[in-house]
């Protein structure tokens, strides 16, 4: 453990179990921190509280951070989350910052607060440049295509990412909400490191559409978004209500339903990295403990069966 001091106090850096970030050669924490709750809700925490949450996540051993240029209240708030992470991470010692991998995304516009895919190459380039400024870096660790744009061919959008990588502005390219067929198209253009699709106890589609299996067979990272099913500020209570079997198993194992849900996702393959959003320090601390929870086959099978009903 390493002690470091920030503007919000002293923090002890713990070590969490790590996993490979796909075929990148990078190793990151099995559980990462997602930035949505810190920027997107109208009830988002104030900046000081948000920075404390980020520092506490790192205290728990989190080395993988997921953000996006579009995480904010709308088009006039683009980049809010990236700038927030930049301010929080800039308070850390260099040797701690160097252990972190920050993934961001481009491909959504936010007119009037809506979420509108925009995969035009010139837009993606502009947003990449904005992300570099927002995060205060010269190269993005991982830039993910946030969503396919029905009006722009995959090859054109991913081609823009490939050119940005060739220019040294992106280290690795990822995608989000791609089908297997779309992933095939993207990989025909350039090397893809990861895919980020919705996956949780409440949303099992990646098991059915082949994306989960494809990432494992191809050596890509699979990053579930909304891993707790979008259940808001009281995940443990809501998980227990929706999934009584999960609540019962969690009680028997002496863990929270939230920890069990995250551990279940991690059991789905070594390529899975779980990004958990948090607006409170206690929430990310609870989720981080899931990295140490190893479920046996009987527990996984029981959760599988119960969550399909």
C-alpha positions, -999 to 999 in steps of 0.1 A, spaced: 0 0 0 12 35 -8 3 67 11 -1 99 -9 -15 133 -1 -40 153 -22 -60 184 -18 -87 163 -1 -64 146 24 -42 116 26 -51 85 6 -37 49 9 -34 32 -24 -44 -4 -22 -38 -31 -48 -68 -47 -65 -68 -79 -86 -60 -69 -122 -69 -82 -156 -56 -76 -191 -72 -48 -211 -78 -70 -241 -48 -73 -264 -32 -40 -254 -5 -54 -231 -20 -31 -203 -31 -45 -170 -59 -27 -151 -81 -32 -121 -108 -58 -126 -133 -32 -113 -131 4 -126 -148 37 -120 -174 51 -144 -180 88 -145 -217 90 -155 -231 97 -120 -206 125 -114 -217 145 -144 -249 134 -162 -277 136 -135 -291 170 -127 -285 160 -90 -248 153 -96 -225 160 -67 -206 192 -63 -170 192 -76 -154 187 -42 -175 157 -34 -169 142 -69 -132 145 -65 -133 128 -31 -152 99 -48 -125 96 -75 -97 97 -50 -115 71 -28 -119 48 -59 -81 50 -64 -76 44 -27 -96 11 -33 -72 0 -60 -91 12 -90 -67 19 -119 -92 19 -148 -114 50 -154 -141 53 -179 -154 87 -191 -167 104 -223 -168 137 -239 -206 137 -238 -209 131 -201 -225 163 -189 -259 180 -188 -260 187 -226 -243 204 -255 -232 234 -234 -217 210 -208 -197 188 -231 -165 176 -215 -176 182 -179 -167 147 -168 -133 146 -186 -124 180 -170 -135 167 -136 -112 137 -139 -84 159 -151 -87 181 -120 -89 151 -97 -60 132 -112 -38 162 -114 -38 163 -76 -21 129 -75 16 122 -75 30 114 -109 39 78 -100 3 72 -90 -11 89 -121 12 67 -142 -6 36 -129 -40 47 -142 -56 40 -176 -83 65 -187 -107 54 -213 -129 80 -230 -154 80 -259 -165 101 -289 -195 97 -311 -225 114 -294 -237 149 -298 -259 164 -270 -284 189 -287 -309 200 -261 -297 173 -237 -305 145 -261 -281 117 -271 -276 118 -309 -250 95 -326 -226 114 -348 -200 92 -365 -188 117 -391 -150 116 -393 -146 154 -389 -168 153 -357 -149 125 -342 -116 143 -349 -129 175 -333 -141 156 -302 -108 137 -299 -90 170 -299 -114 183 -272 -108 152 -251 -71 157 -252 -75 193 -239 -101 183 -213 -80 155 -199 -48 175 -201 -29 148 -221 -10 145 -254 -24 110 -261 -56 92 -251 -51 58 -236 -82 43 -251 -107 61 -273 -140 43 -279 -165 49 -306 -195 56 -283 -222 44 -306 -226 34 -343 -242 62 -364 -268 47 -387 -260 75 -412 -223 69 -414 -206 36 -425 -187 19 -397 -156 19 -420 -156 57 -422 -160 62 -384 -134 36 -375 -112 49 -402 -111 83 -384 -101 66 -352 -73 47 -371 -59 79 -385 -60 96 -351 -41 66 -337 -15 68 -365 -10 104 -357 -2 95 -321 -33 110 -305 -48 77 -295 -30 47 -280 -58 22 -285 -92 21 -302 -124 6 -287 -160 4 -296 -194 5 -278 -227 -11 -285 -213 -29 -316 -229 -61 -329 -206 -90 -339 -211 -80 -376 -202 -44 -368 -172 -56 -349 -161 -76 -379 -163 -44 -400 -143 -24 -375 -116 -50 -372 -113 -50 -410 -102 -14 -407 -79 -14 -377 -70 -33 -345 -97 -30 -318 -89 -34 -281 -123 -35 -265 -160 -33 -268 -184 -18 -243 -220 -31 -244 -248 -31 -219 -247 -62 -198 -261 -70 -163 -284 -93 -145 -313 -74 -160 -298 -73 -196 -284 -106 -208 -283 -97 -245 -245 -101 -250 -248 -138 -241 -274 -142 -268 -261 -121 -296 -225 -135 -295 -207 -104 -285 -195 -117 -251 -182 -149 -268 -166 -130 -297 -146 -107 -274 -132 -137 -255 -123 -157 -287 -107 -126 -303 -87 -114 -272 -107 -82 -267 -118 -66 -235 -155 -67 -228 -166 -38 -206 -203 -40 -195 -220 -6 -192 -248 -2 -166 -235 -33 -149 -260 -30 -120 -289 -25 -144 -293 13 -141 -308 10 -106 -297 43 -93 -286 55 -58 -296 24 -38 -282 -5 -58 -281 -31 -30 -317 -25 -20 -330 -25 -55 -310 -55 -65 -325 -74 -36 -360 -64 -46 -356 -74 -83 -335 -105 -77 -344 -122 -44 -321 -152 -52 -292 -128 -55 -301 -112 -21 -303 -147 -5 -270 -158 -19 -253 -125 -9 -266 -129 26 -252 -164 28 -218 -153 15 -217 -123 38 -215 -98 9 -238 -71 -5 -261 -78 -35 -241 -52 -54 -208 -71 -48 -224 -103 -59 -238 -88 -91 -203 -74 -100 -186 -107 -91 -212 -125 -113 -202 -103 -143 -165 -110 -136 -172 -147 -136 -183 -145 -173 -148 -145 -186 -113 -132 -181 -118 -105 -207 -146 -88 -186 -138 -55 -169 -166 -40 -148 -170 -3 -148 -192 8 -118 -205 44 -116 -206 60 -81 -215 93 -67 -207 83 -31 -174 69 -17 -192 41 1 -207 28 -32 -174 24 -51 -158 9 -20 -185 -18 -19 -182 -25 -56 -144 -27 -55 -146 -56 -30 -162 -77 -56 -128 -81 -73 -119 -104 -44 -151 -125 -45 -147 -157 -65 -180 -175 -72 -181 -212 -77 -199 -228 -107 -230 -237 -86 -234 -200 -75 -230 -187 -110 -255 -213 -124 -281 -204 -97 -277 -167 -104 -279 -174 -142 -312 -193 -138 -328 -169 -114 -320 -138 -135 -334 -152 -166 -369 -155 -151 
